[in-house]
Amino acid sequence: MLRFEVSVEDLLRSRFALSPALDLCLLLRSLIGQGQPLPRAWAARLLPAFERLRRDTELDAALALQAPHGGPNFVAPPPRGLNQTWSDDLAMIRATPLEAARREFATTATGPSARDPRVRAVLDSTDAVSRIAEAMDQAWHELLAPDWPQLRAICERDVVHRVGVIGEHGWATTIESLHPSIAWQAGGIEIGHFPQVGTVRLAGDGLLLIPSVFVANIAAQLEDPWPRTLGYRARGTAALWGEQETVPQPDALTALVGRARSRLLLALDAPASTSHLARSLAMAPGAVGDHLAILRGAGLLVRARSGRSVLYRRTPLGEALVAGSG
């Protein structure tokens, strides 16, 4: 069991962030069979480009640094917040001093793939950092960038939901909602059935929480320069992967309001903006806005401003309609 000792000051400093670089590393691990298996359709779509990148670029050098439960920190630098972009991450990767990268090579590039002469030539070169960064940049643009707006929207909606839970029920309920294996016990966070064991003291620095569609259960980052971090599976991932979700079947609802509007009603299990819904459901923003206006006019939704965004949520009538459609 892994336990985080949490003080009041830690809660005040805990925050959410997104990490494009971490998601890229998790995707690459999945594609080489070391991470969460991808849905068959996604794997079939990505594998041809992935294999071509392995042949035509130096991506194998970056892959040699990955392991099922981790990799070097310099290829996945700690994110600063929810507005983190791949360009931000790539700039930090490229700025890594060669000696710092080589220290990580020594502890992560230990598998058989690291002994491949082509890989070894990259890792032993004086421009190893820039060559690995270039390979990862190409992988980002070909493998993840086309889907990133939709994946980012899912993660942003997850954060909106979690912040709402904090406001309504507090941090303990929010933390326990991340995964069934997590419990708030005696002033700390306990994760059962976890590969790492021991007690971690946050020491007033707070906890960084990162939603991702590529995390199967719970992932933890316990080493500097990262803050102490929990990565967890974002809400909405099951729908993205086409998995069976524990939500009512939409057949009756679809017959009543139409397929597009039923999708929007079902998706609004947490408040969301028009742009978030459009990206996460891969729908045109104009069409989403039109459907939301109709649902709002029918008394199924209400809207409220939150900062610079307008968030929609289901009314009691909308909740009853969704609940009664199963």
C-alpha positions as CSV (number, residue, x, y, z in Angstrom):
1,M,0.0,0.0,0.0
2,L,1.1,3.5,-0.8
3,R,0.2,6.3,1.7
4,F,0.4,10.1,1.3
5,E,0.5,12.0,4.6
6,V,-1.6,15.1,3.9
7,S,-1.7,18.3,6.0
8,V,-4.2,21.2,5.8
9,E,-1.5,23.2,4.0
10,D,-1.1,20.4,1.5
11,L,-4.8,20.6,0.7
12,L,-4.5,24.3,0.2
13,R,-1.7,23.8,-2.3
14,S,-3.0,20.8,-4.2
15,R,-4.0,21.5,-7.8
16,F,-4.8,20.0,-11.2
17,A,-2.7,20.0,-14.3
18,L,-2.6,18.5,-17.8
19,S,0.5,16.9,-19.3
20,P,0.8,16.4,-23.0
21,A,4.3,14.9,-22.7
22,L,3.2,12.4,-20.1
23,D,0.3,11.4,-22.3
24,L,2.6,10.9,-25.2
25,C,4.9,8.7,-23.1
26,L,1.9,6.7,-21.9
27,L,0.6,6.3,-25.5
28,L,4.1,5.1,-26.7
29,R,4.2,2.6,-23.8
30,S,0.8,1.3,-24.9
31,L,1.9,1.0,-28.5
32,I,4.9,-1.2,-27.5
33,G,2.8,-3.3,-25.2
34,Q,4.1,-1.9,-21.9
35,G,1.1,0.2,-20.9
36,Q,-2.7,0.2,-20.9
37,P,-3.9,-1.7,-24.0
38,L,-5.4,0.6,-26.5
39,P,-8.9,-0.1,-28.0
40,R,-8.5,-2.2,-31.1
41,A,-9.7,0.5,-33.4
42,W,-7.3,3.1,-32.0
43,A,-4.4,0.6,-32.2
44,A,-5.2,-0.3,-35.8
45,R,-5.3,3.3,-36.8
46,L,-2.0,4.3,-35.0
47,L,0.2,1.3,-35.5
48,P,1.1,1.9,-39.2
49,A,2.3,5.4,-38.5
50,F,4.0,4.2,-35.3
51,E,6.0,1.5,-37.2
52,R,6.9,3.9,-39.9
53,L,8.3,6.4,-37.3
54,R,10.3,3.6,-35.8
55,R,11.9,2.9,-39.2
56,D,12.4,6.4,-40.4
57,T,13.2,8.4,-37.2
58,E,15.1,7.8,-34.0
59,L,12.0,7.1,-32.0
60,D,13.4,3.7,-30.9
61,A,15.9,5.6,-28.8
62,A,13.1,7.3,-27.0
63,L,11.2,4.0,-26.6
64,A,14.3,2.3,-25.1
65,L,14.0,4.7,-22.2
66,Q,10.4,3.7,-21.4
67,A,9.4,1.0,-18.9
68,P,5.9,-0.3,-17.9
69,H,5.9,1.8,-14.7
70,G,8.0,4.8,-15.7
71,G,10.6,6.5,-17.7
72,P,13.1,9.4,-17.6
73,N,11.8,12.6,-16.2
74,F,13.3,14.8,-18.8
75,V,11.0,13.4,-21.6
76,A,8.0,14.1,-19.4
77,P,8.7,17.3,-17.5
78,P,6.3,18.4,-14.7
79,P,3.5,20.5,-16.1
80,R,2.8,24.0,-14.7
81,G,-1.0,23.9,-14.9
82,L,-4.1,23.3,-17.0
83,N,-2.9,25.4,-19.9
84,Q,0.2,23.2,-20.6
85,T,0.9,22.7,-24.3
86,W,3.2,20.3,-26.2
87,S,5.3,23.3,-27.2
88,D,5.9,24.1,-23.5
89,D,6.9,20.5,-22.8
90,L,9.1,20.2,-25.9
91,A,11.0,23.4,-24.9
92,M,11.7,21.9,-21.5
93,I,12.8,18.6,-23.0
94,R,15.2,20.4,-25.4
95,A,16.6,22.5,-22.6
96,T,17.7,19.4,-20.6
97,P,21.5,19.4,-19.9
98,L,23.3,16.4,-21.6
99,E,24.8,15.2,-18.3
100,A,21.4,15.2,-16.6
101,A,19.9,13.2,-19.5
102,R,22.8,10.7,-19.3
103,R,22.2,10.1,-15.6
104,E,18.7,9.1,-16.5
105,F,19.8,7.0,-19.4
106,A,21.9,5.0,-16.9
107,T,18.9,4.1,-14.8
108,T,16.2,3.7,-17.5
109,A,17.9,2.5,-20.7
110,T,18.7,-1.0,-19.2
111,G,16.5,-3.3,-21.4
112,P,17.5,-5.3,-24.5
113,S,16.4,-2.5,-26.8
114,A,18.9,-0.1,-25.3
115,R,21.7,-2.4,-26.6
116,D,20.6,-2.1,-30.2
117,P,23.5,-0.4,-32.0
118,R,21.2,2.1,-33.7
119,V,19.7,3.1,-30.3
120,R,23.1,3.1,-28.6
121,A,24.5,5.5,-31.2
122,V,21.8,8.0,-30.3
123,L,22.1,7.6,-26.5
124,D,25.9,7.9,-26.6
125,S,26.0,10.9,-28.9
126,T,26.7,14.5,-27.8
127,D,23.4,15.6,-29.3
128,A,21.3,12.8,-27.7
129,V,18.8,15.2,-26.1
130,S,18.0,17.1,-29.3
131,R,17.7,13.8,-31.3
132,I,15.3,12.3,-28.8
133,A,13.3,15.5,-28.6
134,E,13.0,15.6,-32.4
135,A,11.8,12.0,-32.5
136,M,9.2,12.7,-29.8
137,D,8.1,15.8,-31.6
138,Q,7.5,13.8,-34.8
139,A,5.6,11.2,-32.7
140,W,3.5,13.9,-31.1
141,H,2.4,15.4,-34.5
142,E,1.7,12.0,-36.1
143,L,0.3,10.0,-33.3
144,L,-1.4,12.2,-30.7
145,A,-1.9,15.8,-32.1
146,P,-4.9,14.9,-34.3
147,D,-6.8,13.6,-31.3
148,W,-5.4,16.0,-28.7
149,P,-8.3,18.6,-28.8
150,Q,-10.8,15.8,-28.0
151,L,-8.6,14.2,-25.4
152,R,-7.9,17.5,-23.8
153,A,-11.6,18.4,-23.6
154,I,-12.3,15.2,-21.8
155,C,-9.6,15.9,-19.2
156,E,-10.7,19.6,-18.8
157,R,-14.3,18.4,-18.2
158,D,-13.0,16.0,-15.6
159,V,-11.3,18.8,-13.8
160,V,-14.5,20.9,-13.9
161,H,-16.4,18.0,-12.3
162,R,-13.7,17.3,-9.6
163,V,-13.7,21.0,-8.7
164,G,-17.4,20.9,-8.3
165,V,-17.1,17.8,-6.0
166,I,-14.5,19.7,-3.9
167,G,-16.9,22.6,-3.5
168,E,-19.9,20.4,-2.6
169,H,-18.4,17.5,-0.7
170,G,-14.7,18.4,0.1
171,W,-11.3,17.0,-0.7
172,A,-11.8,13.6,0.9
173,T,-14.7,12.7,-1.3
174,T,-12.9,14.0,-4.4
175,I,-9.8,12.0,-3.8
176,E,-11.8,8.8,-3.1
177,S,-13.7,9.3,-6.3
178,L,-10.6,9.0,-8.4
179,H,-10.5,5.2,-8.1
180,P,-12.0,2.5,-5.9
181,S,-8.6,1.6,-4.5
182,I,-8.1,5.0,-3.0
183,A,-9.3,5.8,0.6
184,W,-9.0,8.8,2.8
185,Q,-7.8,7.4,6.2
186,A,-6.6,9.1,9.3
187,G,-5.4,12.3,7.6
188,G,-3.9,10.6,4.6
189,I,-4.5,9.1,1.2
190,E,-4.1,5.4,1.0
191,I,-3.8,3.5,-2.3
192,G,-4.2,-0.3,-2.0
193,H,-2.9,-2.9,-4.4
194,F,-0.2,-0.5,-5.7
195,P,3.2,-1.4,-7.1
196,Q,5.0,1.1,-4.9
197,V,4.7,0.8,-1.2
198,G,5.6,3.1,1.8
199,T,4.7,6.5,3.2
200,V,5.2,9.8,1.3
201,R,5.0,13.1,3.2
202,L,3.9,16.0,1.0
203,A,5.6,18.4,3.5
204,G,3.3,21.3,2.6
205,D,3.9,21.2,-1.2
206,G,0.5,19.7,-2.0
207,L,-0.5,17.1,-4.4
208,L,-0.6,17.4,-8.2
209,L,-3.5,15.6,-9.8
210,I,-3.4,14.8,-13.6
211,P,-6.3,13.3,-15.5
212,S,-5.5,11.2,-18.5
213,V,-7.3,8.9,-20.9
214,F,-4.2,6.6,-21.1
215,V,-4.0,5.8,-17.3
216,A,-5.7,2.5,-16.6
217,N,-6.0,2.8,-12.8
218,I,-3.7,5.1,-10.8
219,A,-0.2,6.3,-11.5
220,A,2.1,8.0,-9.0
221,Q,5.2,10.2,-9.5
222,L,7.3,10.4,-6.4
223,E,10.6,11.6,-7.6
224,D,12.0,15.1,-8.1
225,P,11.8,17.4,-10.1
226,W,8.1,16.4,-10.2
227,P,5.9,17.4,-7.3
228,R,4.2,14.4,-5.7
229,T,1.7,13.4,-8.3
230,L,-1.3,11.2,-8.9
231,G,-2.4,10.4,-12.4
232,Y,-5.9,9.0,-12.8
233,R,-8.3,7.9,-15.5
234,A,-10.4,10.9,-16.7
235,R,-14.2,10.6,-16.6
236,G,-15.5,10.0,-20.2
237,T,-12.6,7.8,-21.2
238,A,-14.9,4.7,-21.4
239,A,-17.2,6.5,-23.9
240,L,-14.2,7.6,-25.9
241,W,-12.9,4.1,-26.1
242,G,-16.3,2.7,-26.9
243,E,-16.4,0.7,-23.7
244,Q,-19.6,-0.3,-21.9
245,E,-20.3,2.5,-19.3
246,T,-22.6,2.3,-16.3
247,V,-25.0,4.9,-17.8
248,P,-28.5,4.3,-19.0
249,Q,-28.9,3.0,-22.6
250,P,-29.9,6.0,-24.7
251,D,-32.4,4.2,-27.0
252,A,-35.6,5.6,-25.5
253,L,-34.0,9.0,-25.0
254,T,-32.8,9.0,-28.6
255,A,-36.3,8.2,-29.8
256,L,-37.6,11.1,-27.8
257,V,-35.1,13.9,-28.5
258,G,-32.9,12.6,-31.3
259,R,-29.4,11.1,-31.3
260,A,-27.4,14.3,-31.1
261,R,-29.4,15.8,-28.2
262,S,-29.4,12.5,-26.3
263,R,-25.6,12.4,-26.6
264,L,-25.4,15.9,-25.1
265,L,-27.8,15.1,-22.3
266,L,-25.9,12.0,-21.4
267,A,-22.6,13.8,-21.6
268,L,-23.8,16.5,-19.2
269,D,-23.3,14.3,-16.1
270,A,-21.0,17.1,-15.1
271,P,-21.2,20.8,-16.2
272,A,-19.5,21.6,-19.5
273,S,-19.2,24.5,-21.9
274,T,-20.2,24.4,-25.6
275,S,-16.5,24.1,-26.7
276,H,-15.8,21.3,-24.2
277,L,-18.8,19.3,-25.4
278,A,-17.9,19.9,-29.1
279,R,-14.4,18.7,-28.7
280,S,-15.1,15.7,-26.4
281,L,-18.0,14.5,-28.6
282,A,-16.4,15.4,-31.9
283,M,-19.3,17.6,-32.9
284,A,-19.4,21.0,-34.7
285,P,-19.6,23.8,-32.1
286,G,-22.4,25.5,-34.0
287,A,-24.5,22.3,-34.0
288,V,-23.8,21.8,-30.3
289,G,-24.9,25.4,-29.5
290,D,-28.2,24.9,-31.5
291,H,-29.0,21.6,-29.7
292,L,-28.2,23.1,-26.3
293,A,-30.5,26.0,-27.0
294,I,-33.3,23.6,-27.8
295,L,-32.7,21.5,-24.7
296,R,-32.5,24.6,-22.6
297,G,-35.8,25.9,-24.1
298,A,-37.4,22.6,-23.2
299,G,-36.4,23.0,-19.5
300,L,-33.8,20.1,-19.6
301,L,-30.8,22.3,-19.1
302,V,-29.7,25.5,-17.4
303,R,-26.6,27.6,-17.9
304,A,-24.4,29.7,-15.7
305,R,-21.3,31.7,-16.2
306,S,-18.1,30.4,-14.6
307,G,-15.2,32.8,-15.2
308,R,-15.0,33.3,-18.9
309,S,-17.0,30.2,-19.7
310,V,-20.7,29.4,-19.8
311,L,-21.4,26.0,-18.3
312,Y,-24.5,23.9,-19.0
313,R,-25.9,21.4,-16.6
314,R,-29.0,19.2,-16.5
315,T,-32.1,20.4,-14.6
316,P,-34.0,18.1,-12.3
317,L,-36.3,17.4,-15.3
318,G,-33.3,16.6,-17.4
319,E,-31.9,14.3,-14.7
320,A,-35.3,12.5,-14.5
321,L,-35.5,12.1,-18.3
322,V,-32.0,10.6,-18.4
323,A,-32.7,8.3,-15.4
324,G,-36.0,7.2,-16.9
325,S,-34.5,6.3,-20.3
326,G,-32.6,3.2,-19.0
